[in-house]
Each structure stands twice: as structure tokens, then as C-alpha cells.
Amino acid sequence: MLRLHATGAPHFLLARNSLTQRAIGPESVATTMLDAQGLEHGDVAGLGLLNIPYYWLGVVRDGERWRLRLYDQLADRTIEEPLPGPLVHLRVAGDYDTEVARFSYSTDGNTFHPIGGELRLAYQLKTFQGVRHALFAYNETGRRGGHADFDEFRVDEPLADRTSNIPAGRVVTIRNLADDLPLWANPHGMLYFAQKGSEAAAGPGARFRVHDRGLGRVALEAMDGSGFLTVVGQGLPADVRLMKTESDGALFQWQDMLRGEFMLLSLKTNRYLGVDPGTGEPYSADWPGAAPDRRNGTVLLWESTR
């Protein structure tokens, strides 16, 4: 058990006896079990999201009773429910791309009940830290109180396993996140883009087989028979062409960015495959990387065709 003693504080943000850990993105679920038997009158203990605004779900000791309480600072909203005893499992699930969190609780450790709905998170300059998970205990009457015992703090990351994120051996279509246009092996032997809904976009030149070359490295073969995507130059003329024979220029490092997004790093130029969506030029492999919004023409999306 981790035992936290309750010290006086007017609210969660000023509770001194808190143990925190930065929330893990892009998605994570934190769960702990709280034994509130040692709480005294006026004590509050639980699992919080430390930030401004802050949120927490915990147990309040009121005389001989234990009550479950969720507090939402943004809406200045309190939700309370009775508890049959001092043991409760507390959980918070966060999507830190969309900045939404959801709390839930369980009295048996198996069935979790949602409480409070969607809670909006923020990354701002007031605390400049992002969201932190917090195990806390304080006494809201201002005196020194009892103690809270926490058994286990577990963080699950549903997107952490990336073993299936590279579609090795599959035939895929690839679109550019910047303009949503599919990559296309055009008849002149260059990697270009096709207009959505066009005959080219529906044809074999817009489908690619992903060949596994180990350690996250791949070669991409166009299904129209024109060959492998191959970087044929250095620097600004690092054109990407279709070549019948696979060579060192056809080797790319697949950089997974989750949810079907990825980048291709040429192991010949050590630069990324990309295109300027505003110029209409063909693809090249001389891009330094993605823009913060991922929409400068270097981030791609794949979908399996079979």
C-alpha cells in the first residue's frame, strides 16, 4: 500500500500531500484501488487530474459515512453517490489528442460505472505542465486528518502495441494527410498524386504492396507492374521513381504515428518522402520532417485493400 496522510487544504489544487505522474498520451487509462478506512471526518482522498481546470474522483469521510465525490472545477460541479464501504476502485481514461477525460469507479474491481461524463482538458500557460495524474489526500476543514491507503496504480496504454501498425505483406492505398489525395505511380514512371474519384485513383497504380525488410524497414511495390518506389537522386532532385529492380534507393523506414498515420524516411537521403500540396509537383525524398499540424505534405495515411 501507499499511505498518504491528510493535511489541511482548502481544495485539491493546494493539497500538499499528492503524488503525481504526467499523463501518458495519446491515450491512457489509470486505475487505482483506494482503502478509505483510515480517513477521518473532513478528509478527502482519491485520483485526480492535476491542472487548471482540475478534476478529481475520490472518497469523502463524513462522520461514520463514506461518500463518492466527483468534482469538476471547470463547471464548478459536484456529483456525490453513497458508498457501501471504504473500498473503491477509481479510474480515469484520457484521450490527450482530443483533450477529453472520463472518470469511472467500481466497488468490486470488475464492473466500472461512468460518472461525470466528458471532461475537457487543457494545455495552457497557467500551470504549463499539461495534465498529471494525482493520488491525493487532504482535509477540507483545514486540520490534520487521517490517512488513505492506495493499492496499486496501473496505467494501460491501448495504442502502445504497434506490432500490427505496419501492414507488412498487404496491399494498401496511401493518401497524403495534407490534401487527402492518393499516391499514384503515374505512366511517366514518377510518384505523383491522383485526383479523388478518378480512374487513376481506382487503378492498380494507386495500390502498393508493403514488403517487410526487417527492423521497421519496407519496400513499396506498385501493383500496376511499374516497380518499386525508388529514390534516384540526392538533395533537391531526390525524385521518387518507379524502378523494376529493387535497390538501396527503394528502402524506407516506416515511422508509425498511430491511427493509420505514418511517414517514410528514405535510407538513401535520410530525409522524408513528401510533396508540397500547393505546387502540383511530384513526390521527392528531401523533406526534413512533419509540421506541428502534420499537414505540410509528409504525413501519410494507409488503408488495406485486401
Order of alpha helices (4+ residues) and beta strands (2+ residues): beta-beta-beta-beta-beta-beta-beta-beta-beta-beta-beta-beta-beta-beta-beta-beta-alpha-beta-beta-beta-beta-beta-beta-beta-beta-beta
